[in-house]
Amino acid sequence: DAIIKVTACAICGSGLHLMGGFMPTMEHGDILGHETMGEVIEVGRDNSKLKVGDRIVVPFTICCGECRQCKWGNWSCCERTNPNGKMQAETFGYPLAGLFGFSHITGGFSGGQAEYLRVPYSDIGPIKVPDGLTDEQVLFLSDIFPTAYQAAEHCDITPEDTIAIWGCGPVGVLAVKSCFLLGAKRVIAIDTVPERLALARQAGAETIDFGKQNVQETIMEMTHGLGPDAVIEAVGMEAHGADTLAQKVSSAVMAATVSMERPFALNQAILACRPGGIVSMPGVFAGPVGPVALGVLMNKGLTLKTGQTHMIRYLQPLLERIQKGEIDPSFIISHRSSSLEDGPALYEAFRDKADNCTKVVFKPHG
């Protein structure tokens, strides 16, 4: 183990699922937060990787490094780090990696929206930050940058490819950047929040406002009927929006039912993807989902790629991209606070997309 003094932490979109009651087994007093970094102030005597004074970024997954899944490189499927694995297996069939600040079904580990954080297995997951990089440049190595990059990598991008991305939140916008880093020719991003669409354009994407345009018709026009080669669903369980009257009625019904997650963005993505293409799904779903267009997925011969991010695969390569100046993920930050007491109000602003809020970072010690 190590204990860190938290120097920066952030609110993630999947944290909104917890606040909204979509994730089971949350309890009063749980500490949220799974995007965290800080300074090591104590370290276990058998930990040879870290020393007091090191700056580290803590990935949101907790991995043992010794089970078969870790050895295979499937880090988010670690078999050993979730102490409540039997509970999780009742839903998923198997235990998966423990997660920071993400309910008791994923281990009940305290999250990093705090002044200090205990980091189990800290000789396996965290990465040390070299001198010369600010907290804001590297903080998002804890989750959303690797998540976006894995989503783009799942698209098997070639130099002539067009990629369409649903959701221009932090993961979606970093997915735009990641697609271009991996050589995509063109990226089309779909959202309806003006500030998020502007961020996507800043990242190099062409954009569609689903509140004003029919997504499928517009994509077909933009691609001359060919469609995108791969699509990324970066929205997840709380998607809103639909094109047809029937979809809108269904959306209204499911929006009032917290037990049923809403796959509208996923279904639009499946419909839009060209036959034989890839559907990459980093957007978080937790339980039962409303009607999914499986028939469309099957008949078009699409490949679906999903999963929590295998964080340890990406930490060093993406740190090197930041060091080389290929990307600075801090451009997505809109709100900063030095007080965790601002948390409830900033969660609400982020949830409601108010005050141009696209990403919140706390610096608990100023």
C-alpha positions in Angstrom: 0.0 0.0 0.0 0.8 3.7 -0.2 -0.9 6.7 1.2 -0.9 9.8 -0.9 -1.6 13.5 -0.2 -4.1 14.2 -3.0 -2.9 17.2 -5.1 -5.5 16.9 -7.8 -8.7 15.0 -8.4 -11.6 15.3 -10.8 -15.3 14.6 -11.3 -15.9 12.0 -14.0 -19.1 11.4 -16.0 -19.5 7.9 -14.5 -19.5 9.5 -11.1 -22.8 11.1 -12.1 -24.3 7.6 -12.5 -23.5 7.0 -8.8 -25.1 10.3 -7.8 -28.1 9.5 -9.9 -28.8 6.2 -8.2 -28.0 4.1 -11.3 -25.2 2.0 -9.6 -26.3 -0.5 -6.9 -24.7 -1.0 -3.5 -23.8 2.7 -2.7 -23.9 3.5 1.0 -24.2 6.6 3.0 -20.7 8.1 3.7 -19.0 6.5 0.7 -16.2 8.6 -0.8 -16.4 9.1 -4.5 -13.7 9.9 -7.0 -11.6 7.7 -9.3 -9.5 10.3 -11.1 -6.7 11.1 -8.6 -3.1 11.9 -8.3 -0.9 13.0 -5.4 2.3 12.9 -3.4 3.3 9.7 -1.6 3.6 10.4 2.1 3.7 6.8 3.4 4.6 3.5 1.7 4.4 -0.1 2.8 7.8 -1.7 3.7 7.6 -4.3 0.9 6.9 -1.8 -1.8 10.1 -1.4 -3.8 8.5 0.7 -6.6 7.6 3.9 -4.7 9.2 6.1 -2.1 8.0 9.0 0.0 7.9 12.2 -2.1 7.1 10.5 -5.4 4.3 12.1 -7.5 2.0 9.5 -8.8 -1.1 9.2 -10.9 -3.5 6.5 -9.6 -5.4 4.5 -12.3 -9.1 3.9 -11.4 -8.7 0.1 -11.6 -6.9 -1.8 -8.8 -4.8 -4.7 -10.2 -2.8 -7.4 -8.5 -0.4 -8.1 -11.4 -0.3 -11.8 -10.6 -3.6 -13.4 -11.6 -4.1 -14.9 -15.1 -6.1 -11.9 -16.3 -3.4 -9.5 -15.3 -0.8 -11.7 -16.9 -2.8 -11.7 -20.1 -3.0 -7.9 -20.0 -6.7 -7.8 -19.2 -6.1 -5.5 -16.3 -9.7 -4.4 -15.7 -10.6 -8.1 -15.3 -8.3 -8.7 -12.4 -9.5 -11.7 -10.4 -8.2 -10.8 -7.0 -8.6 -7.2 -6.0 -12.3 -7.0 -5.4 -13.0 -8.1 -1.9 -16.7 -8.2 -2.8 -16.1 -10.4 -5.8 -18.8 -12.9 -4.8 -21.3 -10.1 -4.8 -20.2 -8.9 -8.2 -20.2 -12.4 -9.6 -23.9 -12.7 -8.9 -24.5 -10.0 -11.5 -21.5 -10.5 -13.9 -20.8 -14.1 -13.5 -17.2 -13.4 -12.3 -15.4 -11.0 -10.1 -13.6 -8.1 -11.8 -11.0 -5.6 -10.7 -11.7 -3.4 -7.7 -12.4 0.2 -8.5 -11.7 3.3 -6.5 -14.8 5.2 -5.3 -17.3 3.2 -7.3 -19.7 1.3 -5.0 -19.4 -1.8 -2.9 -20.1 -4.2 -5.8 -16.7 -3.1 -7.1 -15.0 -3.4 -3.7 -16.1 -0.5 -1.6 -12.7 1.2 -1.9 -12.7 4.9 -0.8 -12.3 7.3 -3.7 -9.9 10.1 -4.3 -12.2 13.2 -3.9 -10.5 13.6 -0.5 -7.4 15.1 1.1 -5.6 11.7 1.4 -6.1 8.3 -0.3 -4.9 4.8 0.5 -3.7 3.1 -2.6 -3.7 -0.7 -2.4 -1.4 -2.7 -4.7 0.5 0.6 -5.3 3.5 -1.2 -6.6 1.5 -2.4 -9.6 -0.9 0.3 -10.9 0.3 3.9 -10.3 2.7 5.6 -12.6 5.4 8.1 -11.3 5.2 11.6 -12.8 8.5 13.0 -14.1 9.6 16.5 -13.4 8.5 19.2 -15.7 4.8 18.1 -16.1 2.0 19.8 -14.2 -0.8 18.0 -12.4 -3.3 19.1 -14.9 -1.3 17.7 -17.8 -1.2 14.2 -16.3 -4.2 13.9 -14.0 -6.4 12.4 -16.8 -4.1 9.4 -17.2 -6.1 8.2 -14.1 -9.1 7.4 -16.3 -10.5 9.4 -19.2 -7.4 9.7 -21.5 -6.6 6.0 -21.5 -10.4 5.3 -21.7 -10.7 7.5 -24.8 -7.5 6.1 -26.3 -8.6 2.4 -25.8 -12.0 3.3 -27.4 -10.1 4.7 -30.4 -7.7 1.8 -30.5 -10.7 -0.6 -30.6 -11.7 1.0 -34.0 -8.6 -0.5 -35.7 -8.1 2.8 -37.5 -6.4 3.0 -40.9 -5.3 6.3 -42.6 -8.5 6.6 -44.8 -11.0 5.9 -42.0 -13.9 8.1 -40.8 -14.9 7.7 -37.2 -18.1 8.9 -35.7 -18.3 9.6 -31.9 -21.5 9.9 -29.9 -21.0 12.3 -26.9 -18.7 15.2 -26.6 -18.1 15.1 -22.9 -14.5 14.7 -21.7 -14.1 11.1 -22.9 -15.7 11.8 -26.3 -13.5 14.9 -26.9 -10.3 13.0 -25.9 -11.5 10.2 -28.2 -11.5 12.7 -31.0 -7.9 13.6 -30.2 -7.0 9.9 -29.9 -8.5 9.0 -33.2 -6.3 11.6 -34.9 -3.3 10.4 -32.9 -4.0 6.9 -34.3 -4.2 8.3 -37.9 -7.9 8.7 -38.7 -8.6 10.8 -41.7 -11.9 12.3 -40.4 -13.9 12.4 -37.2 -17.5 13.3 -36.8 -18.8 14.1 -33.3 -22.4 14.2 -32.1 -23.8 16.1 -29.2 -26.2 19.0 -28.6 -24.5 21.1 -25.9 -22.9 24.1 -27.6 -19.8 24.2 -25.4 -19.1 20.5 -25.9 -19.6 20.7 -29.6 -17.1 23.7 -29.6 -14.5 21.5 -27.7 -14.9 18.8 -30.3 -14.4 21.2 -33.2 -11.3 22.5 -31.3 -10.1 18.9 -31.2 -10.5 18.7 -35.0 -13.9 17.1 -35.4 -16.8 17.9 -37.7 -19.9 18.1 -35.6 -23.6 17.2 -35.6 -26.1 18.8 -33.2 -28.6 16.0 -32.6 -31.1 18.6 -31.2 -31.3 20.3 -34.5 -30.3 17.6 -37.1 -31.4 14.1 -37.9 -28.2 12.2 -37.1 -28.5 9.3 -39.6 -29.5 11.6 -42.5 -26.7 14.1 -41.7 -24.1 11.4 -41.4 -25.1 9.9 -44.7 -24.9 13.3 -46.4 -21.5 14.0 -44.9 -20.1 10.6 -45.9 -21.8 10.5 -49.4 -23.7 7.5 -48.3 -20.7 5.4 -47.2 -21.1 5.9 -43.5 -18.3 5.8 -40.8 -15.9 2.9 -40.7 -16.2 2.7 -37.0 -18.3 4.4 -34.3 -17.6 5.2 -30.6 -20.5 5.4 -28.1 -19.1 7.6 -25.3 -22.4 8.4 -23.6 -23.5 5.3 -21.7 -26.5 4.5 -19.6 -28.1 8.0 -19.4 -28.3 8.8 -23.1 -31.1 11.2 -24.2 -32.4 12.0 -27.7 -34.0 10.2 -30.6 -35.0 10.9 -34.2 -38.4 9.2 -34.6 -41.7 9.8 -32.7 -41.6 6.2 -31.4 -38.1 6.7 -30.1 -39.0 9.9 -28.4 -41.9 8.3 -26.6 -39.7 5.4 -25.5 -37.0 7.9 -24.4 -39.5 9.7 -22.2 -40.7 6.5 -20.6 -37.3 5.1 -19.8 -36.0 8.5 -18.6 -38.5 8.2 -15.8 -37.4 4.7 -14.9 -34.1 4.5 -13.1 -34.0 0.7 -13.3 -33.8 0.7 -17.1 -30.7 2.2 -18.8 -31.1 4.1 -22.1 -29.3 2.9 -25.2 -30.4 5.7 -27.6 -26.8 6.8 -28.4 -25.8 3.2 -28.8 -28.7 2.4 -31.2 -27.9 5.5 -33.3 -24.3 4.4 -33.5 -25.2 0.9 -34.5 -27.5 2.3 -37.2 -24.9 4.7 -38.5 -21.9 2.4 -38.7 -21.2 1.1 -42.2 -21.8 -2.7 -42.7 -18.7 -4.7 -41.6 -17.6 -1.9 -39.3 -16.8 -1.6 -35.6 -18.8 -0.4 -32.7 -16.6 0.7 -29.8 -18.4 1.2 -26.5 -16.5 3.0 -23.7 -19.8 4.5 -22.3 -20.6 2.9 -19.0 -23.7 0.6 -18.5 -24.3 -1.2 -15.2 -27.5 -3.2 -15.4 -30.6 -3.9 -17.6 -30.7 -1.9 -20.7 -33.7 -0.8 -22.8 -34.2 -2.3 -26.3 -30.9 -2.6 -28.2 -30.7 -2.9 -32.0 -29.1 -6.3 -31.9 -30.8 -7.3 -35.1 -29.1 -4.4 -36.9 -25.8 -5.2 -35.3 -26.0 -8.8 -36.4 -27.3 -8.3 -39.9 -24.7 -5.7 -40.7 -21.9 -7.9 -39.5 -20.7 -5.3 -37.0 -18.0 -6.0 -34.4 -18.8 -4.8 -30.9 -15.8 -4.0 -28.6 -16.4 -3.0 -25.0 -14.9 -3.0 -21.5 -13.5 -1.0 -18.6 -10.2 0.3 -19.6 -7.1 -1.9 -19.2 -5.3 1.1 -17.7 -1.8 -0.3 -17.2 -1.5 -0.9 -20.9 -1.7 2.8 -21.7 -0.1 4.7 -18.8 3.5 4.8 -20.0 2.7 5.2 -23.8 0.3 8.1 -23.2 2.6 9.7 -20.6 5.2 9.7 -23.4 2.8 11.3 -25.8 2.2 14.1 -23.3 5.9 14.5 -22.7 6.5 14.8 -26.5 3.8 17.6 -26.7 1.5 15.5 -29.0 -1.4 16.2 -26.6 -2.2 18.2 -23.5 -5.4 16.8 -22.0 -5.9 19.8 -19.7 -7.7 21.7 -22.5 -10.9 20.1 -21.4 -10.9 21.6 -17.9 -13.5 24.3 -17.4 -13.8 24.5 -13.6 -11.3 24.4 -10.8 -11.7 24.5 -7.0 -9.4 24.3 -4.0 -12.2 23.2 -1.7 -13.9 19.9 -1.6 -16.9 21.6 0.0 -17.7 23.0 -3.5 -18.2 19.4 -4.6 -22.0 19.1 -4.4 -22.6 22.4 -6.4 -20.0 21.4 -9.0 -21.5 17.9 -9.3 -24.8 19.6 -10.1 -23.2 22.0 -12.6 -21.5 19.1 -14.4 -24.6 17.0 -14.4 -26.8 19.8 -15.7 -24.1 21.1 -18.1 -24.6 24.5 -16.5 -22.1 27.4 -16.5 -20.3 25.9 -19.5 -19.1 23.1 -17.2 -17.2 20.4 -19.2 -14.7 19.1 -16.6 -14.1 19.8 -12.9 -10.7 19.5 -11.1 -10.2 19.9 -7.3 -6.9 20.7 -5.7 -7.8 19.9 -2.0 -4.6 21.4 -0.6 -4.7 24.6 -2.6 
